[in-house]
Amino acid sequence: MSLFTPEFGLVFWMLVVFLILFGILAKYAWPAIVRMLDERADFIDKGVVYAQEAKEDREKAQADVKTLLAEAHKQQLDVLQQTERLKREMIADARKAAENEAQRVREAANLSIEQAKREAERQLRVQVASLSLQIAEKVMRKDLSSDKAQMEIIGKLLDELENKE
């Protein structure tokens, strides 16, 4: 049983060596270990802060992207509305120009019709006058005492004139 029960001297020297070793470790090793642990904790804390800042930056960037997309969408709608408005204006202008051109063509046609009508009236008057002169000439050659004779002569003369044409 002497293996399991240490002697007092052994325990004493083990305690002395432990205390010396503990003193050396406490003076030199523990401050270095604590300093490295503090540095590591600071590094981890800075990493966490950096990660939070990166997350905030990312969220801000996402918000900016959403804002830019909304603005781009609004600009796109504005451009589409402006294009639609310009299209309607162009159609209205084209219609107005077509109406003006149609009015001008109608006025020209009316003027042409009026001139043709005047020319036809003038030619009709010339023909009526010519026919009247021809009829008067033929009437003067014959005696027209009765209405029946006058009607016969006029009918004959009209037939002659129709046959000439």
C-alpha positions as CSV (number, residue, x, y, z in Angstrom):
1,M,0.0,0.0,0.0
2,S,2.9,2.2,0.1
3,L,2.5,2.8,-3.6
4,F,-0.7,4.6,-3.1
5,T,0.2,6.7,-0.1
6,P,2.8,9.3,-0.8
7,E,5.3,10.4,1.7
8,F,5.2,13.9,3.2
9,G,8.5,15.0,1.6
10,L,7.3,14.1,-1.8
11,V,4.1,16.0,-1.3
12,F,6.1,19.0,0.0
13,W,8.4,19.1,-3.0
14,M,5.6,18.6,-5.4
15,L,3.8,21.5,-3.8
16,V,6.9,23.7,-4.0
17,V,7.5,22.8,-7.7
18,F,3.8,23.4,-8.4
19,L,3.9,26.8,-6.7
20,I,7.1,27.8,-8.6
21,L,5.6,26.6,-11.8
22,F,2.4,28.4,-11.0
23,G,4.3,31.6,-10.2
24,I,6.3,31.4,-13.5
25,L,3.1,30.8,-15.4
26,A,1.2,33.5,-13.5
27,K,4.0,36.1,-14.2
28,Y,4.8,35.2,-17.8
29,A,2.3,32.9,-19.4
30,W,-1.0,34.0,-18.1
31,P,-0.6,37.7,-19.2
32,A,0.3,36.6,-22.6
33,I,-2.5,34.1,-22.8
34,V,-5.0,36.6,-21.4
35,R,-3.7,39.3,-23.8
36,M,-4.1,36.9,-26.8
37,L,-7.6,36.0,-25.6
38,D,-8.5,39.7,-25.3
39,E,-7.1,40.4,-28.8
40,R,-9.0,37.4,-30.2
41,A,-12.2,38.7,-28.4
42,D,-11.6,42.2,-29.8
43,F,-11.0,40.7,-33.3
44,I,-14.2,38.7,-33.0
45,D,-16.1,41.8,-31.8
46,K,-14.7,43.8,-34.6
47,G,-15.7,41.0,-37.0
48,V,-19.2,41.1,-35.6
49,V,-19.4,44.9,-35.9
50,Y,-18.0,44.6,-39.4
51,A,-20.6,42.0,-40.3
52,Q,-23.4,44.1,-38.9
53,E,-22.1,47.1,-40.8
54,A,-21.9,45.0,-44.0
55,K,-25.5,43.8,-43.3
56,E,-26.6,47.4,-42.9
57,D,-24.8,48.4,-46.0
58,R,-26.3,45.5,-47.9
59,E,-29.8,46.5,-46.7
60,K,-29.2,50.1,-47.6
61,A,-27.9,49.0,-51.0
62,Q,-31.1,46.9,-51.4
63,A,-33.2,49.8,-50.4
64,D,-31.3,52.0,-52.9
65,V,-31.8,49.4,-55.6
66,K,-35.5,49.3,-54.9
67,T,-35.7,53.1,-54.9
68,L,-33.8,53.2,-58.2
69,L,-36.0,50.5,-59.7
70,A,-39.1,52.4,-58.6
71,E,-37.7,55.6,-60.1
72,A,-36.7,53.8,-63.3
73,H,-40.2,52.3,-63.5
74,K,-41.7,55.7,-62.9
75,Q,-39.5,57.2,-65.7
76,Q,-40.5,54.3,-68.0
77,L,-44.2,55.0,-67.3
78,D,-43.5,58.7,-67.9
79,V,-41.8,58.0,-71.2
80,L,-44.6,55.6,-72.2
81,Q,-47.2,58.3,-71.3
82,Q,-45.3,60.9,-73.2
83,T,-45.0,58.6,-76.2
84,E,-48.7,57.9,-76.1
85,R,-49.4,61.7,-75.8
86,L,-47.1,62.4,-78.8
87,K,-48.8,59.6,-80.8
88,R,-52.2,61.1,-80.1
89,E,-51.0,64.6,-81.0
90,M,-49.5,63.3,-84.2
91,I,-52.7,61.5,-85.1
92,A,-54.7,64.7,-84.3
93,D,-52.3,66.8,-86.4
94,A,-52.5,64.3,-89.2
95,R,-56.3,64.4,-89.0
96,K,-56.4,68.1,-89.0
97,A,-54.0,68.3,-92.0
98,A,-56.2,65.7,-93.8
99,E,-59.3,67.7,-93.0
100,N,-57.7,70.9,-94.2
101,E,-56.5,69.2,-97.4
102,A,-60.0,67.7,-97.9
103,Q,-61.5,71.1,-97.4
104,R,-59.1,72.6,-99.9
105,V,-59.9,69.9,-102.4
106,R,-63.7,70.4,-101.8
107,E,-63.3,74.2,-102.3
108,A,-61.3,73.6,-105.5
109,A,-63.9,71.1,-106.7
110,N,-66.7,73.5,-105.9
111,L,-64.8,76.3,-107.7
112,S,-64.3,73.9,-110.7
113,I,-68.0,72.9,-110.6
114,E,-69.0,76.5,-110.4
115,Q,-66.8,77.4,-113.4
116,A,-68.1,74.4,-115.4
117,K,-71.6,75.4,-114.5
118,R,-71.0,79.0,-115.7
119,E,-69.4,77.7,-118.9
120,A,-72.3,75.4,-119.5
121,E,-74.8,78.2,-118.9
122,R,-72.8,80.4,-121.3
123,Q,-72.7,77.7,-123.9
124,L,-76.4,77.1,-123.4
125,R,-77.2,80.8,-123.8
126,V,-75.1,80.8,-127.0
127,Q,-76.9,77.8,-128.3
128,V,-80.3,79.1,-127.3
129,A,-79.5,82.4,-129.0
130,S,-78.3,80.6,-132.1
131,L,-81.3,78.4,-132.1
132,S,-83.6,81.4,-131.6
133,L,-81.9,83.2,-134.4
134,Q,-82.3,80.2,-136.7
135,I,-85.9,79.8,-135.7
136,A,-86.6,83.4,-136.2
137,E,-85.0,83.3,-139.6
138,K,-87.1,80.4,-140.7
139,V,-90.2,81.9,-139.2
140,M,-89.7,85.1,-141.1
141,R,-89.8,83.2,-144.3
142,K,-93.3,81.8,-143.7
143,D,-96.6,83.3,-142.7
144,L,-97.5,82.5,-139.1
145,S,-101.0,83.7,-138.7
146,S,-102.5,80.8,-136.7
147,D,-101.3,79.1,-133.6
148,K,-101.5,75.7,-135.2
149,A,-99.2,76.8,-138.0
150,Q,-96.7,78.3,-135.5
151,M,-96.6,75.1,-133.5
152,E,-96.0,73.0,-136.7
153,I,-93.2,75.2,-137.8
154,I,-91.5,75.2,-134.4
155,G,-91.8,71.4,-134.2
156,K,-90.4,71.1,-137.7
157,L,-87.5,73.4,-136.9
158,L,-86.7,71.6,-133.7
159,D,-86.6,68.3,-135.6
160,E,-84.3,69.8,-138.2
161,L,-82.0,71.1,-135.5
162,E,-81.9,67.7,-133.8
163,N,-81.1,66.0,-137.1
164,K,-78.2,68.4,-137.7
165,E,-76.6,67.6,-134.5
